[in-house]
Amino acid sequence: MKIVIVEGRHEADYVISMFKSSKNKLIVINSDEEVCKYLSKKNKIDVLFGRPTKEYDLRCAEIENADVFISLCPNDVEAYVSCKMAKMIFNVKRVVATVINPKNVDLFHKLGISSVICSTHLLAQSIKNESSLEDLLKTISLEDDKICITEVKIQQEYDICDKTLKDIQLPDFVSVSCVYRYPHVIIPNGNTKLLVNDKVLLVSTKDNQETVINLVQKRKEKKNV
């Protein structure tokens, strides 16, 4: 498949690692030169410096007739514009946009974006669709079960409890999408500390889901008295 990935940093790194194989041709575009260097070095692929909302830059990247266009733009308007350009000008078969504002999920669908992903929207749907909010684990599967979003409720005895994400150092095959700390939804970064009773959304592949759950639920080592 011919897959185009635009913008993002760690998100792009994660998506690249998922689709990087001899079967796929990846075209990666980013408007930040430093991020281009980081992604290129980390994944040993060419990363093009350009704006995904500029027709000239997309044409130079040769995205015509791509199978999938994935927009990781930090701005919802840019995400929409880049996806519409990919679909209407470059005949991309399917476009996927990540959005910040959950209200834009339905709007983007109505405007012709094939798939729209919003961590806050997914969390809300997960809570709405479950009969019990206190279930320890919940799972949403996307794209024919290839991608799993698993919700884990942090317990006091977990080793990761009261630690920041940068101290936990999760492996590359899992990403923390968001943290629900009643009544707030937190978009995490490396300094985000996981507290008891936090509900954490973890994105991974189906194959790695069990490993991810075991990693998160690892108990603290008992100290010798």
Z-matrix of the N, CA and C atoms (Angstrom, degrees):
N
C 1 1.463
C 2 1.523 1 110.86
N 3 1.292 2 114.63 1 150.41
C 4 1.461 3 121.69 2 175.38
C 5 1.527 4 107.27 3 -99.61
N 6 1.331 5 116.73 4 112.95
C 7 1.464 6 122.19 5 -173.17
C 8 1.532 7 109.69 6 -120.63
N 9 1.322 8 115.72 7 128.57
C 10 1.466 9 121.85 8 179.08
C 11 1.522 10 108.46 9 -107.53
N 12 1.334 11 116.32 10 129.40
C 13 1.469 12 121.71 11 179.15
C 14 1.522 13 108.02 12 -123.40
N 15 1.328 14 116.90 13 120.33
C 16 1.462 15 119.31 14 -177.22
C 17 1.528 16 111.14 15 -119.73
N 18 1.324 17 114.09 16 141.39
C 19 1.460 18 124.07 17 178.12
C 20 1.538 19 111.67 18 62.08
N 21 1.354 20 115.36 19 -170.14
C 22 1.455 21 121.01 20 -176.68
C 23 1.521 22 111.96 21 82.10
N 24 1.299 23 116.73 22 159.90
C 25 1.461 24 122.70 23 174.77
C 26 1.525 25 108.88 24 -121.99
N 27 1.336 26 117.01 25 -86.66
C 28 1.456 27 119.63 26 178.18
C 29 1.526 28 110.82 27 -67.56
N 30 1.355 29 116.28 28 -32.66
C 31 1.454 30 119.34 29 176.68
C 32 1.529 31 110.28 30 -63.02
N 33 1.340 32 115.50 31 -44.10
C 34 1.466 33 119.81 32 178.82
C 35 1.520 34 110.94 33 -64.44
N 36 1.323 35 115.83 34 -40.24
C 37 1.464 36 120.84 35 177.97
C 38 1.525 37 110.49 36 -57.70
N 39 1.330 38 115.93 37 -43.61
C 40 1.458 39 121.22 38 -179.14
C 41 1.531 40 111.15 39 -66.41
N 42 1.324 41 116.84 40 -45.90
C 43 1.467 42 120.79 41 -179.04
C 44 1.530 43 110.31 42 -64.92
N 45 1.333 44 116.78 43 -40.92
C 46 1.469 45 120.25 44 178.01
C 47 1.521 46 110.62 45 -59.47
N 48 1.326 47 116.47 46 -44.89
C 49 1.466 48 120.02 47 -178.62
C 50 1.526 49 111.66 48 -63.50
N 51 1.331 50 116.99 49 -30.01
C 52 1.459 51 120.94 50 179.62
C 53 1.523 52 112.07 51 -71.99
N 54 1.329 53 116.62 52 -37.76
C 55 1.461 54 120.30 53 -172.17
C 56 1.526 55 114.27 54 -104.94
N 57 1.336 56 116.92 55 -4.16
C 58 1.464 57 119.28 56 -178.12
C 59 1.526 58 110.42 57 -72.13
N 60 1.303 59 116.74 58 109.47
C 61 1.461 60 122.14 59 177.26
C 62 1.517 61 108.38 60 -161.64
N 63 1.313 62 114.78 61 169.28
C 64 1.465 63 119.75 62 -179.15
C 65 1.526 64 111.83 63 -66.88
N 66 1.349 65 116.25 64 -18.63
C 67 1.456 66 120.23 65 -178.23
C 68 1.525 67 112.17 66 -82.17
N 69 1.327 68 116.81 67 -18.04
C 70 1.461 69 120.61 68 -176.07
C 71 1.522 70 111.60 69 -114.62
N 72 1.316 71 115.13 70 142.16
C 73 1.460 72 121.14 71 171.29
C 74 1.522 73 107.03 72 -103.43
N 75 1.331 74 116.40 73 115.07
C 76 1.460 75 120.59 74 -177.76
C 77 1.525 76 111.05 75 -98.75
N 78 1.328 77 115.35 76 132.50
C 79 1.463 78 122.28 77 171.82
C 80 1.524 79 106.52 78 -117.81
N 81 1.324 80 116.97 79 114.57
C 82 1.462 81 121.45 80 -175.53
C 83 1.529 82 108.85 81 -114.17
N 84 1.325 83 115.89 82 127.81
C 85 1.469 84 122.10 83 -177.38
C 86 1.527 85 108.63 84 -127.46
N 87 1.329 86 116.32 85 135.34
C 88 1.461 87 120.20 86 179.57
C 89 1.523 88 109.45 87 -146.68
N 90 1.337 89 115.84 88 142.82
C 91 1.464 90 120.65 89 -177.12
C 92 1.526 91 112.75 90 -90.71
N 93 1.330 92 117.88 91 1.78
C 94 1.468 93 122.63 92 178.54
C 95 1.528 94 108.33 93 -112.07
N 96 1.330 95 116.45 94 116.75
C 97 1.462 96 120.42 95 -176.47
C 98 1.522 97 112.59 96 -60.95
N 99 1.331 98 117.11 97 -38.02
C 100 1.464 99 120.28 98 179.66
C 101 1.525 100 110.97 99 -65.63
N 102 1.328 101 116.25 100 -39.73
C 103 1.460 102 120.27 101 177.98
C 104 1.524 103 109.91 102 -66.47
N 105 1.324 104 116.72 103 -37.96
C 106 1.473 105 120.70 104 176.79
C 107 1.531 106 110.27 105 -57.15
N 108 1.317 107 115.93 106 -46.22
C 109 1.463 108 120.27 107 -179.81
C 110 1.525 109 111.05 108 -64.65
N 111 1.336 110 115.89 109 -42.05
C 112 1.464 111 120.95 110 -179.55
C 113 1.528 112 111.16 111 -62.16
N 114 1.343 113 116.47 112 -50.07
C 115 1.461 114 120.37 113 -178.03
C 116 1.519 115 111.70 114 -65.43
N 117 1.327 116 115.62 115 -38.40
C 118 1.462 117 119.99 116 -179.81
C 119 1.523 118 111.30 117 -64.76
N 120 1.328 119 116.10 118 -45.97
C 121 1.465 120 120.96 119 -179.22
C 122 1.520 121 111.41 120 -67.97
N 123 1.339 122 116.18 121 -42.79
C 124 1.472 123 121.04 122 -176.73
C 125 1.523 124 111.69 123 -65.97
N 126 1.329 125 116.46 124 -40.18
C 127 1.459 126 120.06 125 -173.38
C 128 1.532 127 114.37 126 -107.30
N 129 1.345 128 114.88 127 -1.58
C 130 1.472 129 120.11 128 178.19
C 131 1.537 130 111.74 129 55.68
N 132 1.325 131 114.67 130 47.42
C 133 1.463 132 120.82 131 176.16
C 134 1.527 133 108.43 132 -136.50
N 135 1.327 134 116.60 133 163.89
C 136 1.454 135 121.21 134 175.62
C 137 1.524 136 109.57 135 -77.83
N 138 1.321 137 116.97 136 133.73
C 139 1.462 138 122.26 137 176.61
C 140 1.522 139 107.33 138 -123.31
N 141 1.325 140 116.47 139 124.57
C 142 1.459 141 121.43 140 -175.05
C 143 1.527 142 111.02 141 -88.34
N 144 1.309 143 116.19 142 134.54
C 145 1.457 144 122.46 143 176.51
C 146 1.526 145 108.54 144 -85.28
N 147 1.350 146 117.12 145 117.66
C 148 1.460 147 119.92 146 -179.17
C 149 1.513 148 111.44 147 -179.92
N 150 1.328 149 115.72 148 170.87
C 151 1.470 150 122.02 149 179.86
C 152 1.526 151 108.92 150 -99.66
N 153 1.325 152 118.33 151 127.75
C 154 1.458 153 120.22 152 -179.28
C 155 1.522 154 114.06 153 -71.93
N 156 1.336 155 117.03 154 -7.78
C 157 1.464 156 120.39 155 177.49
C 158 1.532 157 111.45 156 -99.33
N 159 1.321 158 117.00 157 4.59
C 160 1.458 159 121.70 158 179.50
C 161 1.531 160 109.71 159 -105.33
N 162 1.329 161 115.65 160 120.09
C 163 1.462 162 119.83 161 -177.52
C 164 1.527 163 111.41 162 -58.58
N 165 1.332 164 117.05 163 -39.57
C 166 1.467 165 120.16 164 -178.66
C 167 1.524 166 110.95 165 -60.90
N 168 1.342 167 117.14 166 -44.23
C 169 1.459 168 120.39 167 -178.56
C 170 1.526 169 111.59 168 -66.04
N 171 1.328 170 116.65 169 -39.24
C 172 1.464 171 120.19 170 178.35
C 173 1.532 172 110.84 171 -67.89
N 174 1.314 173 115.98 172 -36.29
C 175 1.473 174 119.07 173 178.54
C 176 1.527 175 110.65 174 -68.25
N 177 1.326 176 116.55 175 -39.71
C 178 1.469 177 120.19 176 177.36
C 179 1.533 178 111.37 177 -63.12
N 180 1.309 179 115.92 178 -30.25
C 181 1.469 180 120.29 179 179.84
C 182 1.525 181 112.14 180 -79.25
N 183 1.342 182 115.80 181 -10.08
C 184 1.471 183 121.38 182 177.60
C 185 1.536 184 111.96 183 59.99
N 186 1.323 185 115.47 184 55.02
C 187 1.467 186 119.75 185 -179.13
C 188 1.529 187 112.43 186 -88.78
N 189 1.315 188 118.83 187 1.87
C 190 1.461 189 121.73 188 -176.48
C 191 1.524 190 111.70 189 -51.99
N 192 1.347 191 114.75 190 135.33
C 193 1.468 192 123.08 191 174.62
C 194 1.532 193 113.43 192 60.23
N 195 1.322 194 116.71 193 25.71
C 196 1.469 195 119.36 194 177.07
C 197 1.528 196 109.49 195 -65.06
N 198 1.327 197 115.54 196 154.85
C 199 1.464 198 120.02 197 179.08
C 200 1.528 199 111.63 198 -77.29
N 201 1.336 200 116.21 199 -39.25
C 202 1.464 201 120.68 200 -177.52
C 203 1.529 202 109.61 201 -140.94
N 204 1.322 203 115.73 202 138.85
C 205 1.464 204 122.95 203 174.19
C 206 1.521 205 106.70 204 -122.05
N 207 1.339 206 116.96 205 118.17
C 208 1.462 207 121.78 206 -176.95
C 209 1.526 208 109.10 207 -112.19
N 210 1.328 209 115.69 208 115.70
C 211 1.464 210 120.85 209 179.72
C 212 1.521 211 110.04 210 -98.86
N 213 1.332 212 116.00 211 121.94
C 214 1.459 213 122.56 212 176.32
C 215 1.525 214 110.59 213 -112.13
N 216 1.325 215 115.54 214 27.82
C 217 1.465 216 121.18 215 -177.75
C 218 1.533 217 110.58 216 -59.72
N 219 1.338 218 117.17 217 137.76
C 220 1.469 219 120.32 218 179.10
C 221 1.523 220 112.85 219 -74.71
N 222 1.316 221 117.02 220 -9.19
C 223 1.459 222 122.88 221 -179.01
C 224 1.525 223 108.42 222 -115.13
N 225 1.332 224 117.71 223 126.26
C 226 1.469 225 121.43 224 -175.63
C 227 1.528 226 112.41 225 -62.73
N 228 1.324 227 117.26 226 -35.93
C 229 1.465 228 120.53 227 179.41
C 230 1.529 229 109.99 228 -64.30
N 231 1.332 230 116.57 229 -44.78
C 232 1.467 231 119.89 230 178.33
C 233 1.521 232 111.25 231 -64.76
N 234 1.331 233 115.89 232 -36.03
C 235 1.460 234 119.40 233 177.65
C 236 1.525 235 110.24 234 -61.27
N 237 1.324 236 116.49 235 -44.81
C 238 1.471 237 120.63 236 -179.92
C 239 1.532 238 110.89 237 -65.05
N 240 1.328 239 116.47 238 -48.00
C 241 1.468 240 120.43 239 -177.57
C 242 1.530 241 110.92 240 -61.34
N 243 1.320 242 117.22 241 -45.10
C 244 1.462 243 120.05 242 -178.56
C 245 1.525 244 111.42 243 -63.93
N 246 1.327 245 116.78 244 -40.01
C 247 1.471 246 120.32 245 179.56
C 248 1.529 247 111.83 246 -67.61
N 249 1.327 248 117.07 247 -42.35
C 250 1.461 249 120.38 248 179.43
C 251 1.526 250 111.20 249 -65.10
N 252 1.327 251 116.72 250 -39.12
C 253 1.467 252 120.14 251 177.40
C 254 1.526 253 110.36 252 -63.85
N 255 1.324 254 115.68 253 -44.06
C 256 1.463 255 119.82 254 -179.49
C 257 1.524 256 110.88 255 -59.97
N 258 1.329 257 115.95 256 -40.71
C 259 1.463 258 120.92 257 -176.41
C 260 1.529 259 112.26 258 -76.66
N 261 1.327 260 116.67 259 -45.59
C 262 1.462 261 120.28 260 -171.88
C 263 1.516 262 114.02 261 -86.02
N 264 1.344 263 116.52 262 -35.43
C 265 1.474 264 119.66 263 -176.78
C 266 1.521 265 111.66 264 -93.87
N 267 1.347 266 116.33 265 -37.76
C 268 1.463 267 119.22 266 -172.03
C 269 1.536 268 113.63 267 -110.27
N 270 1.326 269 115.96 268 8.23
C 271 1.458 270 120.94 269 172.26
C 272 1.532 271 113.40 270 56.66
N 273 1.332 272 116.77 271 37.65
C 274 1.465 273 120.58 272 176.36
C 275 1.528 274 108.16 273 -71.92
N 276 1.334 275 116.34 274 135.99
C 277 1.463 276 120.57 275 -173.64
C 278 1.525 277 112.69 276 -68.08
N 279 1.319 278 117.29 277 -42.74
C 280 1.464 279 119.81 278 -177.49
C 281 1.522 280 109.79 279 -140.37
N 282 1.331 281 116.04 280 136.42
C 283 1.460 282 120.17 281 179.20
C 284 1.528 283 109.13 282 -119.55
N 285 1.335 284 115.86 283 142.54
C 286 1.460 285 122.63 284 -178.90
C 287 1.522 286 107.95 285 -129.51
N 288 1.324 287 116.43 286 130.09
C 289 1.470 288 120.53 287 -179.70
C 290 1.518 289 110.35 288 -123.77
N 291 1.331 290 116.00 289 137.03
C 292 1.459 291 120.42 290 169.07
C 293 1.530 292 106.82 291 -98.23
N 294 1.325 293 116.20 292 135.82
C 295 1.464 294 120.02 293 -177.74
C 296 1.528 295 110.32 294 -127.16
N 297 1.316 296 115.69 295 154.92
C 298 1.459 297 122.14 296 179.02
C 299 1.525 298 110.67 297 -88.16
N 300 1.320 299 115.97 298 -45.77
C 301 1.464 300 121.38 299 -176.90
C 302 1.530 301 110.33 300 -83.40
N 303 1.337 302 118.19 301 115.86
C 304 1.474 303 119.82 302 -178.58
C 305 1.523 304 113.44 303 -61.90
N 306 1.332 305 117.74 304 -23.17
C 307 1.454 306 120.88 305 178.81
C 308 1.532 307 112.00 306 -67.26
N 309 1.339 308 116.49 307 -18.64
C 310 1.459 309 120.23 308 -178.55
C 311 1.527 310 112.98 309 -83.55
N 312 1.324 311 117.61 310 -9.15
C 313 1.470 312 119.73 311 -178.45
C 314 1.524 313 110.53 312 -61.00
N 315 1.326 314 117.57 313 -56.38
C 316 1.466 315 120.86 314 -179.92
C 317 1.525 316 111.42 315 -65.10
N 318 1.332 317 116.61 316 -37.67
C 319 1.469 318 120.40 317 179.90
C 320 1.518 319 110.57 318 -61.64
N 321 1.321 320 117.53 319 -46.31
C 322 1.463 321 121.31 320 -179.44
C 323 1.526 322 110.95 321 -63.50
N 324 1.330 323 116.85 322 -38.57
C 325 1.468 324 120.13 323 177.45
C 326 1.531 325 110.07 324 -59.99
N 327 1.327 326 115.98 325 -45.71
C 328 1.466 327 120.50 326 -179.40
C 329 1.525 328 111.70 327 -64.15
N 330 1.335 329 116.38 328 -28.79
C 331 1.462 330 121.10 329 -178.52
C 332 1.533 331 112.90 330 -89.38
N 333 1.343 332 116.21 331 6.95
C 334 1.459 333 119.14 332 171.05
C 335 1.506 334 117.39 333 98.74
N 336 1.345 335 118.00 334 10.74
C 337 1.465 336 119.74 335 177.12
C 338 1.535 337 107.90 336 -82.47
N 339 1.339 338 116.70 337 124.38
C 340 1.468 339 121.25 338 -172.51
C 341 1.509 340 112.49 339 -57.51
N 342 1.330 341 116.79 340 -52.57
C 343 1.467 342 121.33 341 -176.86
C 344 1.521 343 108.90 342 -133.44
N 345 1.333 344 115.91 343 134.72
C 346 1.459 345 121.43 344 179.23
C 347 1.524 346 107.80 345 -128.58
N 348 1.329 347 115.97 346 127.78
C 349 1.456 348 120.76 347 -176.67
C 350 1.527 349 109.18 348 -121.81
N 351 1.323 350 115.17 349 128.55
C 352 1.471 351 121.56 350 177.25
C 353 1.516 352 107.00 351 -138.94
N 354 1.337 353 117.25 352 121.92
C 355 1.458 354 120.64 353 -176.46
C 356 1.525 355 111.64 354 -60.40
N 357 1.330 356 117.12 355 -39.47
C 358 1.462 357 120.57 356 179.89
C 359 1.527 358 110.87 357 -65.65
N 360 1.331 359 116.62 358 -41.61
C 361 1.461 360 121.72 359 178.56
C 362 1.524 361 110.62 360 -64.06
N 363 1.325 362 116.86 361 -43.13
C 364 1.464 363 120.47 362 179.18
C 365 1.520 364 111.30 363 -62.78
N 366 1.321 365 115.11 364 -40.43
C 367 1.464 366 119.22 365 179.09
C 368 1.529 367 110.27 366 -63.62
N 369 1.315 368 116.60 367 -44.81
C 370 1.458 369 120.56 368 -179.59
C 371 1.527 370 111.05 369 -62.74
N 372 1.333 371 116.91 370 -42.42
C 373 1.458 372 120.83 371 179.11
C 374 1.520 373 110.90 372 -65.08
N 375 1.335 374 115.80 373 -39.06
C 376 1.461 375 120.08 374 179.46
C 377 1.523 376 110.48 375 -61.18
N 378 1.326 377 116.21 376 -45.82
C 379 1.461 378 120.79 377 -179.93
C 380 1.535 379 110.48 378 -66.14
N 381 1.320 380 116.06 379 -41.99
C 382 1.461 381 121.12 380 -178.02
C 383 1.522 382 111.74 381 -64.28
N 384 1.332 383 116.75 382 -38.95
C 385 1.460 384 121.01 383 -173.74
C 386 1.525 385 113.92 384 -83.84
N 387 1.309 386 117.37 385 -10.91
C 388 1.459 387 119.72 386 -178.36
C 389 1.530 388 110.58 387 -95.01
N 390 1.332 389 115.99 388 137.91
C 391 1.462 390 119.72 389 179.90
C 392 1.523 391 111.33 390 -72.98
N 393 1.339 392 116.98 391 -27.07
C 394 1.461 393 120.67 392 -179.22
C 395 1.517 394 109.78 393 -126.96
N 396 1.331 395 117.04 394 126.56
C 397 1.454 396 121.07 395 179.53
C 398 1.514 397 111.93 396 -79.18
N 399 1.313 398 116.69 397 -11.71
C 400 1.457 399 119.67 398 -173.83
C 401 1.528 400 113.03 399 -96.16
N 402 1.332 401 116.71 400 4.62
C 403 1.462 402 118.36 401 174.88
C 404 1.520 403 109.60 402 -58.23
N 405 1.298 404 115.93 403 138.71
C 406 1.462 405 119.22 404 -176.91
C 407 1.513 406 111.63 405 -68.85
N 408 1.318 407 117.15 406 -39.14
C 409 1.460 408 120.69 407 -176.56
C 410 1.519 409 110.59 408 -129.75
N 411 1.317 410 114.77 409 140.98
C 412 1.459 411 121.03 410 171.57
C 413 1.520 412 106.92 411 -137.43
N 414 1.325 413 116.58 412 148.47
C 415 1.462 414 119.51 413 -179.51
C 416 1.514 415 110.94 414 -134.73
N 417 1.331 416 115.61 415 134.38
C 418 1.456 417 122.45 416 170.85
C 419 1.526 418 106.58 417 -114.86
N 420 1.331 419 117.95 418 131.66
C 421 1.456 420 121.27 419 178.45
C 422 1.519 421 109.78 420 -108.59
N 423 1.319 422 115.96 421 136.79
C 424 1.456 423 122.28 422 179.95
C 425 1.524 424 109.74 423 -121.88
N 426 1.327 425 114.06 424 156.70
C 427 1.466 426 120.31 425 174.38
C 428 1.524 427 111.90 426 50.29
N 429 1.350 428 115.64 427 62.51
C 430 1.468 429 121.38 428 175.62
C 431 1.522 430 112.27 429 55.20
N 432 1.348 431 115.98 430 43.20
C 433 1.466 432 122.49 431 174.92
C 434 1.520 433 114.37 432 67.99
N 435 1.322 434 118.94 433 15.64
C 436 1.465 435 120.48 434 178.88
C 437 1.524 436 111.08 435 -81.54
N 438 1.326 437 116.53 436 -29.96
C 439 1.456 438 121.21 437 -179.85
C 440 1.516 439 108.73 438 -118.30
N 441 1.316 440 116.97 439 132.30
C 442 1.471 441 121.64 440 179.28
C 443 1.515 442 110.51 441 -116.89
N 444 1.308 443 116.04 442 136.36
C 445 1.449 444 121.82 443 171.22
C 446 1.524 445 106.35 444 -114.45
N 447 1.318 446 115.73 445 110.66
C 448 1.453 447 121.62 446 -174.75
C 449 1.524 448 110.14 447 -109.97
N 450 1.313 449 115.44 448 129.81
C 451 1.471 450 120.04 449 178.02
C 452 1.527 451 109.04 450 -99.45
N 453 1.315 452 116.20 451 126.00
C 454 1.462 453 121.90 452 178.90
C 455 1.524 454 109.04 453 -121.92
N 456 1.325 455 115.73 454 132.18
C 457 1.454 456 120.36 455 175.62
C 458 1.523 457 108.77 456 -91.29
N 459 1.330 458 116.24 457 122.15
C 460 1.469 459 121.53 458 -175.58
C 461 1.529 460 110.82 459 -72.17
N 462 1.319 461 114.87 460 128.50
C 463 1.454 462 121.50 461 178.74
C 464 1.535 463 109.50 462 -105.36
N 465 1.320 464 116.70 463 155.16
C 466 1.460 465 121.82 464 -177.83
C 467 1.521 466 112.52 465 -58.56
N 468 1.339 467 116.63 466 -34.13
C 469 1.466 468 120.22 467 -175.40
C 470 1.524 469 113.56 468 -82.22
N 471 1.350 470 117.58 469 -5.27
C 472 1.461 471 119.78 470 179.18
C 473 1.529 472 110.00 471 -70.60
N 474 1.307 473 116.28 472 142.27
C 475 1.459 474 121.48 473 -179.49
C 476 1.533 475 111.85 474 -63.70
N 477 1.345 476 116.63 475 -30.08
C 478 1.466 477 119.74 476 -177.53
C 479 1.522 478 112.89 477 -80.77
N 480 1.335 479 117.36 478 -10.24
C 481 1.467 480 120.82 479 -178.41
C 482 1.528 481 110.70 480 -64.73
N 483 1.326 482 116.64 481 135.14
C 484 1.474 483 124.48 482 -179.91
C 485 1.531 484 112.76 483 69.87
N 486 1.336 485 116.77 484 21.09
C 487 1.464 486 120.94 485 175.83
C 488 1.520 487 109.86 486 -117.36
N 489 1.340 488 116.37 487 151.01
C 490 1.462 489 120.39 488 174.97
C 491 1.522 490 109.49 489 -81.21
N 492 1.329 491 116.61 490 158.71
C 493 1.464 492 120.82 491 -178.72
C 494 1.534 493 111.79 492 -62.38
N 495 1.335 494 116.53 493 -34.99
C 496 1.461 495 118.13 494 179.75
C 497 1.522 496 111.41 495 -69.41
N 498 1.335 497 117.29 496 -28.87
C 499 1.465 498 120.68 497 177.11
C 500 1.529 499 111.41 498 -78.39
N 501 1.326 500 116.53 499 -30.88
C 502 1.459 501 120.48 500 179.30
C 503 1.524 502 110.79 501 -70.35
N 504 1.341 503 116.75 502 -36.71
C 505 1.470 504 122.58 503 178.11
C 506 1.530 505 111.36 504 54.28
N 507 1.320 506 115.23 505 64.34
C 508 1.460 507 120.85 506 177.40
C 509 1.523 508 110.45 507 -65.10
N 510 1.319 509 118.25 508 148.94
C 511 1.466 510 121.29 509 179.58
C 512 1.528 511 111.82 510 -66.69
N 513 1.344 512 115.78 511 164.91
C 514 1.459 513 120.96 512 -175.53
C 515 1.525 514 113.40 513 -64.75
N 516 1.334 515 117.79 514 -22.55
C 517 1.466 516 118.93 515 -174.47
C 518 1.525 517 113.82 516 -83.99
N 519 1.332 518 116.99 517 7.38
C 520 1.462 519 119.95 518 175.81
C 521 1.524 520 109.74 519 -136.40
N 522 1.325 521 115.71 520 143.61
C 523 1.462 522 120.85 521 178.91
C 524 1.525 523 109.33 522 -132.12
N 525 1.338 524 117.04 523 136.92
C 526 1.464 525 121.48 524 176.59
C 527 1.524 526 107.70 525 -85.58
N 528 1.330 527 115.83 526 111.04
C 529 1.458 528 121.07 527 -175.78
C 530 1.521 529 112.10 528 -77.17
N 531 1.324 530 116.89 529 -49.07
C 532 1.454 531 120.23 530 177.21
C 533 1.525 532 110.18 531 -161.63
N 534 1.314 533 115.33 532 165.26
C 535 1.462 534 122.48 533 179.94
C 536 1.523 535 107.63 534 -124.18
N 537 1.336 536 116.07 535 125.81
C 538 1.458 537 120.20 536 177.14
C 539 1.527 538 108.52 537 -100.94
N 540 1.320 539 115.45 538 110.91
C 541 1.470 540 122.46 539 179.61
C 542 1.532 541 106.33 540 -121.06
N 543 1.315 542 114.69 541 97.25
C 544 1.466 543 120.98 542 -170.48
C 545 1.533 544 111.95 543 -44.07
N 546 1.351 545 117.50 544 127.60
C 547 1.466 546 128.14 545 2.85
C 548 1.523 547 112.05 546 -100.54
N 549 1.314 548 118.91 547 23.96
C 550 1.462 549 122.24 548 -171.74
C 551 1.520 550 112.02 549 -107.55
N 552 1.332 551 115.37 550 147.81
C 553 1.461 552 122.26 551 170.15
C 554 1.519 553 107.48 552 -106.57
N 555 1.318 554 117.13 553 123.76
C 556 1.467 555 122.80 554 -175.55
C 557 1.520 556 109.70 555 -110.11
N 558 1.334 557 116.92 556 125.44
C 559 1.463 558 121.19 557 170.70
C 560 1.522 559 105.58 558 -87.10
N 561 1.329 560 118.51 559 110.29
C 562 1.463 561 121.25 560 -167.06
C 563 1.521 562 114.93 561 -79.70
N 564 1.326 563 114.38 562 159.32
C 565 1.460 564 122.45 563 168.98
C 566 1.525 565 107.02 564 -136.02
N 567 1.314 566 117.19 565 -172.21
C 568 1.455 567 120.55 566 -175.67
C 569 1.521 568 113.74 567 -61.54
N 570 1.333 569 117.21 568 -25.29
C 571 1.466 570 120.39 569 -177.77
C 572 1.527 571 113.53 570 -90.24
N 573 1.341 572 116.44 571 -1.05
C 574 1.468 573 119.70 572 179.75
C 575 1.531 574 110.05 573 -70.78
N 576 1.341 575 116.33 574 125.44
C 577 1.468 576 120.95 575 178.37
C 578 1.526 577 109.37 576 -96.32
N 579 1.329 578 116.13 577 134.71
C 580 1.453 579 121.44 578 177.81
C 581 1.522 580 109.36 579 -87.61
N 582 1.338 581 115.82 580 124.33
C 583 1.453 582 121.77 581 -176.44
C 584 1.524 583 110.74 582 -111.68
N 585 1.322 584 115.87 583 160.56
C 586 1.456 585 120.87 584 179.51
C 587 1.530 586 109.85 585 -58.17
N 588 1.325 587 116.12 586 137.63
C 589 1.471 588 125.72 587 -178.84
C 590 1.524 589 114.16 588 76.99
N 591 1.337 590 118.56 589 -0.81
C 592 1.458 591 119.73 590 170.65
C 593 1.529 592 109.07 591 -61.87
N 594 1.327 593 116.10 592 141.26
C 595 1.463 594 120.55 593 170.83
C 596 1.528 595 106.93 594 -102.78
N 597 1.319 596 116.51 595 119.64
C 598 1.464 597 122.52 596 -172.78
C 599 1.521 598 109.64 597 -111.46
N 600 1.348 599 116.44 598 129.35
C 601 1.456 600 120.96 599 176.51
C 602 1.527 601 108.85 600 -94.81
N 603 1.332 602 116.15 601 122.08
C 604 1.460 603 122.89 602 -178.02
C 605 1.521 604 109.70 603 -113.89
N 606 1.330 605 116.18 604 128.23
C 607 1.466 606 121.27 605 179.17
C 608 1.524 607 108.69 606 -103.75
N 609 1.328 608 115.82 607 128.08
C 610 1.466 609 120.62 608 179.43
C 611 1.516 610 108.65 609 -153.92
N 612 1.319 611 116.65 610 176.91
C 613 1.458 612 120.04 611 171.28
C 614 1.524 613 108.58 612 -82.15
N 615 1.319 614 116.37 613 161.33
C 616 1.458 615 120.92 614 178.60
C 617 1.532 616 110.65 615 -59.25
N 618 1.343 617 115.96 616 -38.35
C 619 1.468 618 120.05 617 -177.49
C 620 1.525 619 112.24 618 -64.66
N 621 1.330 620 116.64 619 -30.40
C 622 1.461 621 120.27 620 -175.92
C 623 1.532 622 113.51 621 -96.48
N 624 1.332 623 117.10 622 -0.03
C 625 1.462 624 119.77 623 -173.00
C 626 1.530 625 112.47 624 -59.92
N 627 1.302 626 117.78 625 -46.07
C 628 1.463 627 120.46 626 -178.08
C 629 1.524 628 111.28 627 -63.23
N 630 1.342 629 116.13 628 -40.42
C 631 1.465 630 120.39 629 178.23
C 632 1.528 631 110.68 630 -62.70
N 633 1.327 632 115.86 631 -41.51
C 634 1.465 633 121.19 632 179.73
C 635 1.527 634 110.77 633 -62.61
N 636 1.321 635 116.67 634 -45.90
C 637 1.469 636 120.66 635 -179.38
C 638 1.529 637 110.51 636 -62.08
N 639 1.331 638 116.15 637 -44.65
C 640 1.470 639 119.84 638 179.66
C 641 1.526 640 111.36 639 -62.55
N 642 1.332 641 115.71 640 -37.81
C 643 1.458 642 120.39 641 179.83
C 644 1.528 643 110.97 642 -65.15
N 645 1.317 644 116.45 643 -45.46
C 646 1.459 645 121.09 644 -177.93
C 647 1.527 646 111.30 645 -68.63
N 648 1.320 647 117.25 646 -36.08
C 649 1.455 648 121.14 647 -176.07
C 650 1.535 649 113.85 648 -89.10
N 651 1.306 650 116.53 649 7.41
C 652 1.473 651 119.66 650 178.15
C 653 1.526 652 110.08 651 -59.57
N 654 1.320 653 115.99 652 130.64
C 655 1.470 654 120.99 653 -177.88
C 656 1.528 655 111.76 654 -79.95
N 657 1.329 656 114.77 655 154.27
C 658 1.458 657 120.08 656 176.07
C 659 1.514 658 109.32 657 -67.88
N 660 1.318 659 115.57 658 145.59
C 661 1.459 660 120.09 659 177.35
C 662 1.524 661 109.37 660 -73.18
N 663 1.327 662 115.56 661 134.71
C 664 1.450 663 119.58 662 179.44
C 665 1.528 664 110.39 663 -75.11
N 666 1.300 665 115.22 664 131.50
C 667 1.464 666 119.34 665 -179.67
C 668 1.526 667 110.82 666 -81.73
N 669 1.320 668 113.73 667 138.62
C 670 1.473 669 117.93 668 178.55
C 671 1.522 670 110.70 669 -72.62
N 672 1.301 671 115.97 670 133.76
C 673 1.473 672 120.17 671 -179.01
C 674 1.509 673 110.34 672 -89.73
